[in-house]
């Protein structure tokens, strides 16, 4: 009996071991050393552009050619006429591609990777920041997006040698900064009269996309030394509106701009005796001439109402603006007038374009200025400023002012 029991136990043990080995081989994960791991190189790398996974498509990039229209480009990629018509119509509420299809702009097509190579998405880049996606999969979907922008704070400085534009250009700084500076100080500095050895310091924003500069942001603060006098402008927001103020919390804006042109060249000043280039006689010149290329926009130097918009034998096309009971301005020799008598205009509005109509030898604007009915030299007038920092914001402004001036102490003027 005992012998029989022993035999049963041995048989049971053998069966148990056999079944255990079978179970492990069938259901337990093999040792990691026996698992075949795919090689890293065999795993496709996922890449994205414009928010679209690009490794699943055949990608075609290019630039719009001169005189090319949207229809011709889409036909090159075998997009049917009916689909083109639908695409153009759907774009109008987002970005009117038919009207804003410009030579030199970049485009991208994402096409299927099969033998048909059908376009699945079309991307148009109107600038370095924005792009428009035309998703052609299923129904056409059009939307506009922006690339992520990184903003960095930069500083610049310099001494004027010939012009602000050239000084910035020589220092490898965007000349656009010259335009922004002239906009800030347009009420206090005549940028046609800046002199050699004038100097500046500026703190400004520069925008980057994929580590490439795509333009300037706002100027945070600027110091400009002109004819031995320092002018300051500090950006500050009150009541949700940003503007520039000097170190005494006064607005840098004044009732009148110093010039009716953003850029040009002062060629003849206000004088009681000048040799007239056309009439060949000495006579008074009761205005200031600014030369600029034909078609340059002429700006209203202050708010007011257009009292005359006409043409005269000597004045050519001209506009006259009454600003209040004290001040009136006039702009002569326009190639074209942009306002009519009776219209209200704001400071900086385009009222016409530089020309040489009337008694003129070349394209320029003759700017005339009346104070209490008498023509005067506007460059010698001391105009009132706009609204200063409000009392409840002065403490906050003082903090901003101290921070800006601390940064300026670290800026060395480069000669």
WOFEN-V503417 format. One record per pair of residues at least 12 apart in sequence whose C-alpha atoms are under 8 Angstrom apart, sorted by sequence separation. I is the first residue (numbers start at 1). J is the second residue. D is the distance in whole Angstrom. If there is no record, write none. Layout:
i=I j=J d=D
i=I j=J d=D
This chain:
i=109 j=121 d=6
i=110 j=122 d=6
i=121 j=133 d=7
i=122 j=134 d=5
i=132 j=144 d=4
i=133 j=145 d=8
i=204 j=216 d=8
i=205 j=217 d=5
i=221 j=233 d=6
i=222 j=234 d=7
i=233 j=245 d=5
i=234 j=246 d=6
i=272 j=284 d=4
i=273 j=285 d=7
i=307 j=319 d=8
i=308 j=320 d=5
i=318 j=330 d=7
i=319 j=331 d=5
i=338 j=350 d=7
i=339 j=351 d=5
i=71 j=84 d=7
i=109 j=122 d=5
i=121 j=134 d=6
i=122 j=135 d=7
i=131 j=144 d=6
i=132 j=145 d=6
i=165 j=178 d=6
i=204 j=217 d=7
i=205 j=218 d=6
i=221 j=234 d=4
i=232 j=245 d=8
i=233 j=246 d=5
i=234 j=247 d=8
i=271 j=284 d=6
i=272 j=285 d=6
i=306 j=319 d=7
i=307 j=320 d=6
i=308 j=321 d=7
i=318 j=331 d=5
i=319 j=332 d=7
i=338 j=351 d=5
i=339 j=352 d=7
i=108 j=122 d=6
i=109 j=123 d=6
i=121 j=135 d=5
i=122 j=136 d=8
i=130 j=144 d=7
i=131 j=145 d=6
i=164 j=178 d=6
i=204 j=218 d=6
i=205 j=219 d=6
i=220 j=234 d=6
i=221 j=235 d=6
i=232 j=246 d=5
i=233 j=247 d=7
i=271 j=285 d=5
i=272 j=286 d=7
i=306 j=320 d=6
i=307 j=321 d=6
i=318 j=332 d=4
i=337 j=351 d=6
i=338 j=352 d=5
i=107 j=122 d=7
i=108 j=123 d=5
i=120 j=135 d=6
i=121 j=136 d=5
i=130 j=145 d=6
i=131 j=146 d=6
i=204 j=219 d=4
i=205 j=220 d=7
i=220 j=235 d=5
i=231 j=246 d=7
i=232 j=247 d=6
i=270 j=285 d=6
i=271 j=286 d=6
i=306 j=321 d=4
i=307 j=322 d=6
i=317 j=332 d=6
i=318 j=333 d=6
i=337 j=352 d=4
i=338 j=353 d=8
i=107 j=123 d=5
i=108 j=124 d=7
i=120 j=136 d=5
i=121 j=137 d=7
i=130 j=146 d=4
i=131 j=147 d=8
i=203 j=219 d=6
i=204 j=220 d=5
i=219 j=235 d=7
i=269 j=285 d=8
i=270 j=286 d=5
i=271 j=287 d=8
i=305 j=321 d=5
i=306 j=322 d=6
i=316 j=332 d=6
i=317 j=333 d=5
i=318 j=334 d=6
i=336 j=352 d=6
i=337 j=353 d=7
i=107 j=124 d=5
i=119 j=136 d=7
i=120 j=137 d=5
i=129 j=146 d=6
i=130 j=147 d=6
i=156 j=173 d=8
i=202 j=219 d=7
i=203 j=220 d=5
i=204 j=221 d=7
i=270 j=287 d=5
i=304 j=321 d=6
i=305 j=322 d=5
i=315 j=332 d=5
i=316 j=333 d=5
i=317 j=334 d=5
i=335 j=352 d=8
i=336 j=353 d=5
i=106 j=124 d=6
i=107 j=125 d=6
i=129 j=147 d=5
i=202 j=220 d=8
i=203 j=221 d=5
i=269 j=287 d=7
i=270 j=288 d=5
i=304 j=322 d=6
i=305 j=323 d=6
i=315 j=333 d=6
i=316 j=334 d=7
i=317 j=335 d=7
i=319 j=337 d=7
i=334 j=352 d=6
i=335 j=353 d=6
i=336 j=354 d=8
i=105 j=124 d=8
i=106 j=125 d=5
i=129 j=148 d=8
i=202 j=221 d=6
i=203 j=222 d=6
i=233 j=252 d=7
i=269 j=288 d=5
i=304 j=323 d=4
i=317 j=336 d=7
i=318 j=337 d=7
i=334 j=353 d=5
i=335 j=354 d=6
i=336 j=355 d=7
i=105 j=125 d=6
i=106 j=126 d=8
i=129 j=149 d=8
i=202 j=222 d=4
i=268 j=288 d=6
i=269 j=289 d=6
i=303 j=323 d=6
i=304 j=324 d=7
i=317 j=337 d=7
i=319 j=339 d=8
i=334 j=354 d=5
i=335 j=355 d=4
i=105 j=126 d=6
i=201 j=222 d=6
i=202 j=223 d=6
i=267 j=288 d=8
i=268 j=289 d=5
i=302 j=323 d=7
i=333 j=354 d=7
i=334 j=355 d=4
i=335 j=356 d=6
i=105 j=127 d=7
i=200 j=222 d=7
i=201 j=223 d=5
i=266 j=288 d=7
i=267 j=289 d=6
i=268 j=290 d=7
i=333 j=355 d=6
i=334 j=356 d=6
i=335 j=357 d=6
i=200 j=223 d=6
i=201 j=224 d=7
i=266 j=289 d=6
i=267 j=290 d=6
i=333 j=356 d=5
i=334 j=357 d=6
i=102 j=126 d=8
i=200 j=224 d=4
i=266 j=290 d=4
i=267 j=291 d=6
i=333 j=357 d=5
i=199 j=224 d=6
i=200 j=225 d=6
i=265 j=290 d=5
i=266 j=291 d=6
i=333 j=358 d=6
i=198 j=224 d=8
i=199 j=225 d=5
i=264 j=290 d=6
i=265 j=291 d=5
i=333 j=359 d=8
i=70 j=97 d=7
i=198 j=225 d=6
i=199 j=226 d=7
i=264 j=291 d=6
i=265 j=292 d=7
i=333 j=360 d=7
i=70 j=98 d=6
i=198 j=226 d=5
i=264 j=292 d=5
i=309 j=337 d=7
i=69 j=98 d=8
i=198 j=227 d=7
i=261 j=290 d=8
i=263 j=292 d=8
i=198 j=228 d=8
i=309 j=339 d=7
i=333 j=363 d=8
i=334 j=364 d=8
i=70 j=101 d=7
i=163 j=194 d=8
i=195 j=226 d=7
i=309 j=340 d=6
i=333 j=364 d=7
i=334 j=365 d=7
i=69 j=101 d=7
i=163 j=195 d=8
i=194 j=226 d=7
i=195 j=227 d=7
i=308 j=340 d=7
i=309 j=341 d=5
i=319 j=351 d=8
i=333 j=365 d=6
i=162 j=195 d=8
i=163 j=196 d=8
i=194 j=227 d=8
i=306 j=339 d=8
i=308 j=341 d=5
i=319 j=352 d=8
i=332 j=365 d=6
i=333 j=366 d=7
i=162 j=196 d=6
i=306 j=340 d=7
i=307 j=341 d=5
i=308 j=342 d=8
i=331 j=365 d=6
i=332 j=366 d=5
i=68 j=103 d=7
i=160 j=195 d=7
i=161 j=196 d=5
i=261 j=296 d=8
i=306 j=341 d=5
i=307 j=342 d=6
i=331 j=366 d=6
i=332 j=367 d=7
i=67 j=103 d=7
i=160 j=196 d=5
i=161 j=197 d=6
i=261 j=297 d=7
i=305 j=341 d=8
i=306 j=342 d=5
i=331 j=367 d=5
i=64 j=101 d=8
i=66 j=103 d=5
i=95 j=132 d=7
i=159 j=196 d=8
i=160 j=197 d=5
i=189 j=226 d=8
i=261 j=298 d=5
i=305 j=342 d=6
i=306 j=343 d=5
i=330 j=367 d=6
i=331 j=368 d=6
i=64 j=102 d=7
i=65 j=103 d=5
i=66 j=104 d=8
i=159 j=197 d=5
i=160 j=198 d=5
i=181 j=219 d=8
i=260 j=298 d=6
i=261 j=299 d=6
i=305 j=343 d=6
i=306 j=344 d=6
i=329 j=367 d=7
i=330 j=368 d=5
i=64 j=103 d=5
i=65 j=104 d=6
i=159 j=198 d=6
i=160 j=199 d=6
i=177 j=216 d=8
i=180 j=219 d=7
i=260 j=299 d=5
i=305 j=344 d=4
i=306 j=345 d=7
i=329 j=368 d=6
i=330 j=369 d=7
i=63 j=103 d=7
i=64 j=104 d=5
i=78 j=118 d=8
i=79 j=119 d=7
i=159 j=199 d=4
i=176 j=216 d=8
i=260 j=300 d=6
i=295 j=335 d=7
i=304 j=344 d=6
i=305 j=345 d=6
i=316 j=356 d=8
i=317 j=357 d=6
i=329 j=369 d=5
i=63 j=104 d=5
i=64 j=105 d=6
i=77 j=118 d=8
i=78 j=119 d=8
i=158 j=199 d=6
i=159 j=200 d=7
i=181 j=222 d=8
i=260 j=301 d=6
i=294 j=335 d=7
i=303 j=344 d=8
i=304 j=345 d=5
i=316 j=357 d=4
i=317 j=358 d=7
i=328 j=369 d=6
i=329 j=370 d=6
i=63 j=105 d=5
i=64 j=106 d=6
i=77 j=119 d=7
i=157 j=199 d=7
i=158 j=200 d=6
i=259 j=301 d=7
i=303 j=345 d=6
i=304 j=346 d=7
i=315 j=357 d=7
i=316 j=358 d=4
i=327 j=369 d=7
i=328 j=370 d=5
i=63 j=106 d=4
i=64 j=107 d=7
i=157 j=200 d=5
i=158 j=201 d=7
i=258 j=301 d=7
i=303 j=346 d=4
i=315 j=358 d=5
i=316 j=359 d=7
i=327 j=370 d=6
i=328 j=371 d=7
i=62 j=106 d=6
i=63 j=107 d=6
i=157 j=201 d=4
i=257 j=301 d=5
i=302 j=346 d=6
i=303 j=347 d=5
i=314 j=358 d=5
i=315 j=359 d=6
i=326 j=370 d=8
i=327 j=371 d=5
i=61 j=106 d=7
i=62 j=107 d=6
i=156 j=201 d=6
i=157 j=202 d=6
i=256 j=301 d=5
i=257 j=302 d=7
i=300 j=345 d=7
i=302 j=347 d=4
i=313 j=358 d=5
i=314 j=359 d=5
i=326 j=371 d=5
i=327 j=372 d=6
i=328 j=373 d=8
i=61 j=107 d=6
i=62 j=108 d=7
i=155 j=201 d=7
i=156 j=202 d=5
i=256 j=302 d=5
i=300 j=346 d=7
i=301 j=347 d=5
i=302 j=348 d=7
i=312 j=358 d=7
i=313 j=359 d=7
i=326 j=372 d=5
i=327 j=373 d=8
i=61 j=108 d=4
i=87 j=134 d=8
i=155 j=202 d=6
i=156 j=203 d=7
i=255 j=302 d=6
i=300 j=347 d=5
i=301 j=348 d=6
i=325 j=372 d=7
i=326 j=373 d=7
i=60 j=108 d=6
i=61 j=109 d=6
i=94 j=142 d=7
i=155 j=203 d=5
i=185 j=233 d=8
i=255 j=303 d=8
i=299 j=347 d=7
i=300 j=348 d=5
i=59 j=108 d=7
i=60 j=109 d=5
i=94 j=143 d=6
i=95 j=144 d=8
i=154 j=203 d=6
i=155 j=204 d=6
i=184 j=233 d=7
i=299 j=348 d=5
i=300 j=349 d=5
i=59 j=109 d=6
i=60 j=110 d=7
i=90 j=140 d=8
i=94 j=144 d=7
i=153 j=203 d=7
i=154 j=204 d=5
i=299 j=349 d=5
i=300 j=350 d=6
i=59 j=110 d=5
i=60 j=111 d=8
i=90 j=141 d=8
i=91 j=142 d=6
i=153 j=204 d=6
i=154 j=205 d=6
i=299 j=350 d=5
i=300 j=351 d=6
i=58 j=110 d=6
i=59 j=111 d=6
i=90 j=142 d=7
i=153 j=205 d=5
i=154 j=206 d=7
i=298 j=350 d=6
i=299 j=351 d=6
i=57 j=110 d=6
i=58 j=111 d=5
i=87 j=140 d=7
i=152 j=205 d=6
i=153 j=206 d=6
i=297 j=350 d=6
i=298 j=351 d=6
i=299 j=352 d=7
i=57 j=111 d=5
i=58 j=112 d=6
i=86 j=140 d=8
i=151 j=205 d=6
i=152 j=206 d=5
i=297 j=351 d=8
i=298 j=352 d=5
i=57 j=112 d=5
i=58 j=113 d=5
i=87 j=142 d=8
i=151 j=206 d=6
i=152 j=207 d=6
i=297 j=352 d=6
i=298 j=353 d=5
i=54 j=110 d=7
i=56 j=112 d=8
i=57 j=113 d=6
i=151 j=207 d=5
i=152 j=208 d=8
i=297 j=353 d=5
i=298 j=354 d=6
i=56 j=113 d=7
i=150 j=207 d=6
i=151 j=208 d=6
i=296 j=353 d=5
i=297 j=354 d=6
i=149 j=207 d=6
i=150 j=208 d=5
i=295 j=353 d=5
i=296 j=354 d=5
i=58 j=117 d=8
i=149 j=208 d=6
i=150 j=209 d=6
i=294 j=353 d=7
i=295 j=354 d=5
i=149 j=209 d=5
i=184 j=244 d=7
i=294 j=354 d=5
i=295 j=355 d=7
i=148 j=209 d=6
i=293 j=354 d=7
i=294 j=355 d=5
i=147 j=209 d=7
i=292 j=354 d=7
i=293 j=355 d=8
i=294 j=356 d=8
i=188 j=252 d=7
i=187 j=252 d=7
i=188 j=253 d=8
i=151 j=217 d=8
i=187 j=253 d=6
i=188 j=254 d=8
i=185 j=252 d=7
i=186 j=253 d=8
i=187 j=254 d=5
i=298 j=365 d=8
i=184 j=252 d=7
i=185 j=253 d=8
i=187 j=255 d=8
i=190 j=258 d=6
i=187 j=256 d=6
i=188 j=257 d=8
i=189 j=258 d=7
i=190 j=259 d=7
i=294 j=363 d=6
i=187 j=257 d=5
i=188 j=258 d=7
i=293 j=363 d=6
i=294 j=364 d=8
i=186 j=257 d=6
i=187 j=258 d=5
i=192 j=263 d=7
i=291 j=362 d=8
i=292 j=363 d=6
i=293 j=364 d=8
i=186 j=258 d=6
i=191 j=263 d=8
i=192 j=264 d=7
i=291 j=363 d=6
i=292 j=364 d=6
i=186 j=259 d=8
i=192 j=265 d=5
i=193 j=266 d=7
i=291 j=364 d=4
i=292 j=365 d=8
i=192 j=266 d=6
i=290 j=364 d=5
i=291 j=365 d=7
i=289 j=364 d=7
i=290 j=365 d=5
i=289 j=365 d=6
i=290 j=366 d=7
i=289 j=366 d=4
i=290 j=367 d=8
i=288 j=366 d=6
i=289 j=367 d=6
i=183 j=262 d=8
i=287 j=366 d=6
i=288 j=367 d=5
i=129 j=209 d=7
i=182 j=262 d=7
i=287 j=367 d=5
i=288 j=368 d=7
i=50 j=131 d=8
i=128 j=209 d=8
i=278 j=359 d=7
i=287 j=368 d=4
i=278 j=360 d=7
i=286 j=368 d=7
i=287 j=369 d=7
i=179 j=262 d=8
i=278 j=361 d=7
i=277 j=361 d=7
i=129 j=214 d=7
i=128 j=214 d=6
i=286 j=375 d=7
i=287 j=376 d=8
i=288 j=377 d=8
i=257 j=347 d=8
i=286 j=376 d=7
i=287 j=377 d=7
i=256 j=347 d=7
i=286 j=377 d=8
i=50 j=147 d=8
i=270 j=376 d=8
i=260 j=367 d=7
i=270 j=377 d=6
i=258 j=378 d=8
i=258 j=379 d=7
i=256 j=383 d=7
i=255 j=383 d=6
i=254 j=383 d=6
i=255 j=384 d=6
i=254 j=384 d=6
i=255 j=385 d=6
i=254 j=385 d=4
i=255 j=386 d=7
i=253 j=385 d=6
i=254 j=386 d=5
i=252 j=385 d=7
i=253 j=386 d=6
i=251 j=385 d=6
i=252 j=386 d=8
i=250 j=385 d=7
i=251 j=386 d=6
i=250 j=386 d=8
i=251 j=387 d=6
i=250 j=387 d=7
i=251 j=388 d=5
i=250 j=388 d=4
i=251 j=389 d=7
i=249 j=388 d=6
i=250 j=389 d=6
i=249 j=389 d=5
i=245 j=388 d=7
i=245 j=389 d=8
i=249 j=394 d=7
i=249 j=397 d=8
i=238 j=389 d=8
i=238 j=390 d=8
i=247 j=401 d=7
i=238 j=393 d=7
i=236 j=397 d=7
i=236 j=400 d=8
i=234 j=401 d=7
i=234 j=404 d=8
i=221 j=404 d=7
i=203 j=408 d=8
i=202 j=408 d=8
i=201 j=408 d=7
i=201 j=411 d=7
i=201 j=413 d=7
i=200 j=413 d=7
i=199 j=413 d=8
i=157 j=411 d=7
i=159 j=413 d=7
i=156 j=411 d=8
i=157 j=412 d=7
i=158 j=413 d=5
i=159 j=414 d=7
i=155 j=411 d=7
i=157 j=413 d=5
i=158 j=414 d=5
i=159 j=415 d=5
i=157 j=414 d=6
i=158 j=415 d=6
